[in-house]
Amino acid sequence: SSKRSSSSTYQPRGAEPRPHPPHATMRWFSLSLAVQGSLAVSQEEHHAVRRHGHYLVKHGGVTSPMAEALATGSSTDRVATGMKAEYPYYHTSAEIQEETKRLVKKCSHRASIRTVTNEGVSIDVVTVESKQASPSNRVFILFGEHSRELISPESGLFFLKALCGEAELDSQTAKVAEVLNDNSFQLVLNGNPRSRVQVESGSYCVRENPSGVDLNRNWDEQWQATGMNFADANPGPRPFSEPETRIFKQLVTEFKPTTFLTVHSGTRGMYMPWAYDTSHLADRNQPAMMEILKTLDEKHCKCPFGAAGKEVGYSCPGTCLDWVYDQMKTPFSFAFEIYVSPDEDEDLTNRWKQKVQGGGSSLLEGGSHLAHSHFSDLFQRHGSDFVHTSKSAAKQSSRQKDDACFFQFNPDTKERYEATIKNWASAYLEMAHQINQKLKLNSTMIAA
């Protein structure tokens, strides 16, 4: 999702700006010195130093040169850097590929993997379906379009494990075997593989592909030569100029999905077309898509959901969400943003609840976009890649430090990581189940 200001640093959930207790400050100071002196410090303590350091740098407190480095994301010779060293529960690109191949071989259902190459860029795609069934719902899910959103591919890999019988989901309404009777799944787990390698090395803010192009602005749907006023939303020189987006186009064109989902992070929200403006409503199948989002929201998000959009003058061109819905006539096209840092999470939930209770529910039911003025201050504070306002566009143009990016877009503890991937993998399964039920009741939703 979109960048945040570097002032949006980590602090404990619900914390108010205030002087930090002296004993806690000294505990943190001792830990930072221990790291600086290469003493034995646990990984959890190291992460606590970094998170607490952000708090102290923002609100004042005892610091040291190492503390400053840890808090601001500066490099240091004595602190292990890189995703795998700092967050070993995340998978590298090589590990994702190896684990995918292993799962395909051992999968309890029919599974296959193939690699599609375009101009030297290779992307793996996995297909899973029942050995007996003839699926009525073809589900295509695209993970990792933005490389810094590491949690997106992680949720996809966990979902693949669940489909293949190696992980349990929390779904109360849908079971994997039952869902696979009527649904086939095609998954791109690592949609921006070249840039993801940079992120894995510790450059946690890299969003675009190596050519500096935002892959979610490069689709041929209301594409514009000048994209958002963001430093990291370059739409490219022309639609589908990038090998990654040409591969995505090839895959969805061949698969002809009845359900499309792209998964992001940086805030929490669930969206349907259109992203490119607020004067056009996604009238084809709009009530059914809204009903799916409303049901999923109650169980899995409690966050903004509905039609994406923008304020006049702030374009959101070239998204996969809009292209698949319009060009492929896919009945159900969604974008999910699945994680935001804890210091923003509670405020987002509370503000959304207030908006809904204050008239937002009737606006959404009446077909209004989330970029409606009623919701604008929420998205100014909690910027989204699919809902744009004037102030959020300005806010998102700032550059962040690497650690601030990681905390914004990805869970920084194993507990949060596991809760996130399990929750959203369950949501993906329930989404497929609910959509299949609607397709069975109304086959006219499926384009000829």
matplotlib code that plots the C-alpha trace (Angstrom):
import matplotlib.pyplot as plt

x = [0.0, 1.0, 3.9, 3.5, 5.3, 8.4, 6.8, 4.3, 6.7, 5.9, 4.6, 2.7, -1.0, -3.1, -0.1, -0.3, 2.7, 4.3, 7.7, 8.6, 8.9, 12.6, 12.9, 11.6, 13.9, 16.9, 15.9, 15.8, 19.1, 20.8, 19.6, 20.8, 24.2, 24.2, 23.6, 26.2, 28.7, 27.8, 26.6, 24.2, 20.8, 17.8, 16.0, 12.8, 14.9, 16.6, 13.2, 12.0, 15.0, 14.0, 10.3, 10.9, 13.6, 11.1, 8.9, 11.8, 13.1, 9.6, 8.7, 12.1, 14.2, 17.7, 19.4, 22.8, 24.3, 23.3, 19.8, 19.5, 20.6, 18.2, 15.3, 15.8, 16.8, 20.4, 22.8, 25.4, 28.2, 27.2, 23.6, 22.4, 20.4, 18.2, 14.8, 15.9, 18.3, 15.8, 12.5, 13.3, 9.6, 9.4, 10.3, 12.9, 12.0, 13.9, 12.1, 8.7, 9.6, 11.0, 8.0, 5.6, 7.2, 7.2, 3.5, 2.6, 4.2, 2.5, -0.8, -3.9, -5.6, -4.7, -1.9, 0.6, 3.1, 4.5, 6.9, 6.1, 8.9, 8.8, 12.0, 14.0, 11.6, 10.2, 7.1, 5.6, 1.9, 0.3, -3.1, -5.0, -8.3, -10.2, -9.3, -12.9, -14.8, -15.7, -15.3, -17.9, -15.8, -12.3, -10.4, -7.2, -5.3, -2.3, 0.1, 3.1, 2.6, 4.4, 7.6, 7.7, 4.4, 6.0, 2.9, 0.9, 2.9, 3.2, -0.6, -0.7, 1.8, -0.2, -3.4, -1.6, -0.7, -4.3, -5.5, -3.0, -4.0, -1.0, -2.5, -5.8, -8.0, -10.5, -13.3, -16.6, -18.6, -16.3, -14.0, -11.2, -12.4, -16.0, -14.7, -12.5, -15.5, -16.7, -13.7, -10.3, -7.5, -4.7, -2.1, 0.8, 2.6, 5.5, 4.4, 7.4, 10.3, 13.2, 12.4, 11.5, 15.1, 16.0, 13.5, 14.8, 18.3, 16.9, 15.6, 12.1, 10.7, 11.1, 7.6, 8.2, 9.9, 13.6, 12.6, 10.9, 7.4, 4.4, 3.0, -0.5, -0.5, 0.7, -2.5, -4.4, -7.4, -7.8, -4.0, -2.4, 1.2, 1.3, 0.2, -0.4, 1.6, 3.5, 7.2, 6.6, 3.5, 5.1, 2.7, 5.5, 6.0, 2.9, 0.3, 1.8, 5.3, 6.6, 7.3, 5.6, 2.3, 2.5, 2.8, -0.2, -2.2, -1.3, -2.3, -5.7, -6.5, -5.8, -7.5, -10.6, -11.4, -14.8, -13.2, -10.1, -8.3, -5.1, -3.6, -1.8, -0.8, -0.1, -3.6, -6.7, -9.6, -11.5, -12.4, -14.3, -14.2, -13.8, -10.5, -10.0, -12.8, -16.0, -18.3, -18.6, -20.2, -19.4, -23.0, -22.4, -22.9, -22.4, -24.9, -23.5, -19.9, -20.9, -22.7, -19.5, -17.4, -19.9, -19.9, -16.2, -15.6, -17.6, -15.6, -12.1, -11.5, -13.9, -12.4, -13.4, -15.0, -16.9, -16.2, -12.7, -12.4, -10.7, -11.4, -11.7, -8.2, -6.4, -6.2, -5.8, -5.1, -4.1, -5.0, -5.5, -8.7, -10.4, -8.8, -9.8, -13.4, -13.8, -11.7, -12.2, -15.8, -14.9, -18.1, -16.2, -13.1, -11.6, -8.5, -7.7, -5.3, -4.6, -2.2, -1.3, 1.1, -0.5, -0.1, -2.6, -4.7, -6.9, -7.5, -8.5, -11.0, -12.6, -12.8, -14.4, -17.0, -17.8, -18.1, -20.5, -22.6, -22.7, -24.4, -21.7, -23.7, -26.6, -24.1, -22.4, -25.7, -26.8, -23.7, -21.4, -17.6, -15.2, -13.7, -17.0, -16.4, -18.0, -15.0, -12.3, -10.7, -10.3, -8.4, -6.4, -5.2, -5.0, -3.9, -4.9, -3.6, -7.2, -8.9, -7.3, -7.9, -5.9, -4.3, -3.5, -1.7, 0.5, 1.1, 2.2, 4.8, 7.4, 10.2, 10.4, 13.2, 13.5, 12.3, 9.4, 8.4, 8.6, 6.5, 3.9, 3.4, 4.3, 3.9, 7.1, 6.4, 5.8, 2.5, 1.1, 2.5, 0.7, -2.5, -2.5, -1.8, -4.3, -7.1, -6.7, -6.2, -9.5, -11.0, -9.8, -11.4, -14.7, -14.7, -14.5, -17.2, -19.6, -19.0, -19.6, -22.9, -24.0, -22.8, -24.8, -27.9, -27.4, -25.3, -26.0, -23.3, -20.7, -19.8, -20.1]
y = [0.0, 3.7, 5.3, 7.1, 10.0, 9.1, 10.8, 7.9, 5.9, 3.0, 3.4, 0.9, 0.4, 3.1, 5.0, 8.8, 11.1, 11.5, 11.2, 7.6, 6.0, 6.3, 2.6, 1.6, 4.2, 2.8, -0.8, 0.2, 2.1, -0.9, -3.1, -0.7, -0.6, -4.4, -4.5, -1.9, -3.9, -7.1, -8.7, -11.6, -10.0, -12.1, -11.4, -10.3, -7.8, -6.6, -5.9, -4.3, -1.9, -0.9, -0.5, 1.4, 3.4, 4.8, 5.9, 7.6, 9.4, 10.7, 11.7, 12.2, 10.1, 8.7, 7.7, 6.7, 6.6, 2.9, 3.8, 6.4, 3.9, 1.3, 3.8, 5.4, 2.4, 3.5, 0.7, -0.5, -3.0, -4.8, -5.4, -8.2, -6.8, -8.2, -9.8, -13.4, -12.3, -9.9, -11.8, -15.5, -16.5, -14.8, -16.7, -15.6, -15.8, -19.0, -20.5, -19.5, -21.3, -24.4, -24.6, -24.2, -27.0, -29.2, -28.5, -29.2, -32.6, -33.6, -31.8, -33.8, -32.3, -31.8, -29.2, -27.9, -25.2, -23.5, -20.7, -17.9, -15.8, -12.5, -10.5, -12.5, -12.0, -15.3, -15.6, -18.9, -19.6, -22.4, -24.1, -26.1, -27.9, -31.0, -34.2, -35.0, -31.7, -29.4, -26.0, -23.3, -20.6, -19.8, -17.8, -15.9, -14.3, -12.0, -11.6, -9.3, -6.7, -4.3, -5.9, -4.3, -5.8, -9.1, -10.2, -10.5, -13.5, -15.0, -15.1, -16.7, -19.4, -20.2, -20.4, -22.8, -24.9, -25.0, -26.0, -28.8, -30.1, -28.9, -26.0, -25.5, -22.4, -20.7, -20.7, -21.6, -21.7, -23.2, -26.3, -26.8, -30.1, -28.7, -25.5, -27.3, -29.3, -26.2, -23.8, -23.9, -21.6, -20.0, -18.2, -15.9, -15.8, -13.5, -10.9, -8.7, -11.1, -8.9, -6.1, -8.5, -9.6, -6.0, -5.9, -9.2, -7.6, -4.9, -2.2, -2.4, 0.6, -0.7, -0.9, -0.6, -3.0, -2.4, 0.0, 2.2, 1.3, 0.7, -2.5, -1.6, 1.5, -0.1, -1.9, -0.6, 0.7, 4.5, 4.5, 8.0, 9.0, 10.9, 8.8, 9.8, 12.6, 10.0, 9.4, 5.7, 5.5, 5.8, 4.2, 3.5, 4.8, 3.0, 0.4, -3.1, -1.7, -4.0, -7.8, -8.5, -6.9, -8.6, -11.9, -11.1, -10.1, -13.4, -15.5, -13.9, -13.9, -17.6, -18.5, -16.4, -16.0, -15.5, -14.1, -11.9, -10.7, -8.6, -8.6, -5.6, -4.1, -0.8, -0.3, -2.5, -2.4, -4.3, -2.8, -3.3, -1.2, 1.5, 2.8, 5.4, 7.9, 8.5, 9.4, 5.8, 3.1, -0.6, -1.2, -4.7, -7.1, -4.3, -5.4, -9.0, -7.7, -5.4, -8.2, -10.4, -7.6, -6.8, -10.5, -10.9, -7.6, -8.6, -11.7, -10.8, -7.0, -4.6, -2.0, 0.2, -1.8, -0.9, 0.8, 2.3, 5.7, 9.1, 12.7, 14.8, 15.7, 12.8, 10.0, 6.3, 5.0, 1.6, -0.8, -4.5, -4.2, -2.2, -3.8, -7.4, -6.2, -4.2, -6.1, -9.6, -9.1, -10.9, -10.9, -10.4, -8.3, -7.2, -5.7, -6.4, -4.5, -6.8, -5.2, -1.9, -1.3, -1.6, 2.1, 2.9, -0.2, 0.7, 4.3, 2.9, 0.5, 3.2, 5.8, 3.4, 2.4, 6.1, 6.7, 3.8, 4.8, 8.4, 7.8, 5.9, 2.7, 4.3, 6.0, 2.7, 0.9, 3.7, 3.2, 5.9, 5.4, 5.4, 8.6, 10.4, 13.5, 11.7, 9.3, 11.7, 12.5, 8.8, 8.2, 11.3, 9.8, 6.2, 6.4, 3.5, 2.4, 2.3, 5.3, 8.7, 12.1, 15.3, 15.3, 11.7, 12.1, 14.8, 12.8, 9.7, 11.5, 11.5, 9.0, 6.7, 4.9, 1.2, 0.1, 2.5, 0.9, -2.6, -1.8, -0.1, -2.9, -6.1, -7.8, -7.4, -10.2, -13.9, -13.7, -10.9, -12.6, -15.9, -14.2, -12.2, -15.0, -17.3, -14.7, -13.7, -17.2, -18.0, -14.9, -16.0, -19.4, -17.9, -15.4, -18.3, -20.3, -17.3, -16.3, -19.9, -20.0, -16.8, -18.1, -21.3, -19.2, -16.8, -18.2, -15.0, -13.3, -15.3, -13.4, -15.5]
z = [0.0, 0.0, 1.9, 5.2, 6.7, 8.6, 11.6, 11.8, 14.0, 16.2, 19.7, 21.9, 21.1, 22.7, 24.0, 24.4, 23.8, 27.3, 29.0, 29.4, 32.8, 34.0, 34.8, 31.4, 29.7, 31.6, 30.7, 27.0, 27.4, 28.9, 26.1, 23.5, 25.1, 25.2, 21.5, 20.9, 22.9, 21.1, 24.3, 24.3, 23.6, 22.6, 19.3, 21.2, 23.2, 20.1, 18.5, 21.7, 21.5, 18.0, 18.7, 22.0, 20.3, 17.8, 20.8, 22.6, 19.6, 18.9, 22.5, 24.2, 26.5, 27.1, 23.8, 22.5, 19.1, 18.7, 20.0, 17.4, 14.7, 15.9, 16.2, 12.8, 10.7, 10.2, 9.5, 12.0, 11.8, 15.0, 14.5, 12.2, 9.3, 6.6, 6.8, 7.7, 10.4, 12.0, 11.4, 10.8, 10.6, 7.3, 4.1, 1.5, -2.1, -2.5, 0.5, -0.9, -4.2, -2.4, -0.1, -3.0, -4.9, -1.9, -1.3, -4.9, -4.7, -1.5, -1.9, -1.0, -4.0, -7.6, -7.7, -10.2, -10.6, -13.7, -14.3, -16.8, -18.2, -19.9, -20.9, -18.4, -15.5, -14.1, -11.9, -10.5, -10.5, -8.6, -9.4, -6.9, -7.5, -6.5, -8.3, -9.1, -9.3, -12.1, -10.5, -11.0, -9.4, -10.7, -8.1, -9.0, -6.2, -6.7, -3.8, -3.5, -6.2, -3.9, -2.7, 0.7, 1.7, 2.8, 4.7, 1.5, 0.1, 3.6, 3.8, 0.4, 1.3, 4.4, 2.3, 0.0, 3.0, 4.1, 0.6, 0.6, 4.0, 6.0, 7.9, 9.8, 9.3, 11.6, 9.1, 10.7, 7.5, 4.9, 5.0, 2.5, 1.0, 0.6, -1.0, -3.5, -4.7, -6.5, -6.6, -8.4, -7.2, -9.1, -6.9, -7.7, -4.4, -5.3, -7.9, -7.7, -7.2, -8.3, -5.9, -3.1, -3.0, -2.2, 0.6, 2.0, 2.3, 4.6, 2.1, 3.6, 1.8, -1.8, -3.4, -7.2, -9.6, -10.4, -13.2, -10.6, -11.8, -9.5, -10.9, -9.6, -11.7, -14.9, -16.1, -19.1, -17.3, -17.3, -17.4, -17.2, -18.1, -14.8, -11.9, -8.3, -6.8, -4.9, -5.2, -5.5, -7.8, -11.2, -13.8, -16.3, -19.8, -21.2, -20.1, -19.5, -20.1, -17.4, -17.8, -14.4, -15.5, -18.9, -17.1, -14.8, -17.9, -19.6, -16.5, -15.9, -19.6, -19.8, -16.4, -17.0, -13.3, -11.9, -8.7, -8.6, -5.5, -5.1, -1.6, -0.1, 3.3, 5.0, 6.3, 6.6, 4.1, 1.5, -1.8, -5.0, -8.3, -9.3, -8.0, -10.7, -9.8, -7.8, -10.7, -12.0, -9.9, -10.4, -11.2, -12.7, -9.7, -7.2, -4.6, -4.5, -4.2, -1.4, 0.4, 0.3, 1.7, 4.5, 5.6, 5.5, 7.3, 10.3, 10.8, 9.6, 9.5, 11.1, 8.7, 5.8, 3.0, -0.2, -3.5, -3.9, -5.3, -5.3, -4.8, -8.0, -9.2, -7.5, -10.0, -9.2, -12.7, -14.0, -11.2, -11.6, -9.6, -12.3, -15.3, -14.4, -13.6, -16.8, -19.4, -18.2, -17.1, -13.9, -11.7, -8.4, -8.3, -4.9, -3.3, 0.4, 2.5, 5.4, 8.0, 9.6, 12.5, 16.0, 16.7, 13.9, 14.1, 17.0, 15.8, 12.3, 13.9, 16.1, 13.4, 11.0, 13.6, 14.2, 10.5, 10.0, 12.9, 11.9, 8.5, 6.6, 6.5, 4.6, 2.2, 1.4, 0.9, -1.4, -3.6, -2.4, -2.7, 0.2, -1.1, -0.2, 1.9, 4.9, 5.0, 3.8, 7.2, 7.9, 4.7, 5.2, 8.5, 7.3, 3.6, 1.3, -2.1, -3.4, -1.8, -2.4, -1.0, -1.5, 2.0, 2.0, -1.4, 0.1, 3.2, 1.3, -0.7, 2.1, 2.3, 5.3, 7.1, 6.5, 10.0, 9.9, 6.6, 8.0, 11.0, 8.9, 6.4, 8.2, 11.6, 13.6, 16.1, 15.4, 17.3, 15.1, 12.0, 12.8, 13.7, 10.5, 8.1, 9.7, 9.8, 6.2, 4.8, 6.4, 4.8, 1.3, 1.8, 3.0, 0.1, -2.4, -0.6, -0.5, -4.1, -5.3, -3.5, -5.4, -8.7, -8.2, -7.6, -10.4, -13.3, -15.3, -13.2, -15.2, -18.4, -21.6]

ax = plt.figure().add_subplot(projection="3d")
ax.plot(x, y, z, "-o")
ax.set_aspect("equal")
plt.show()
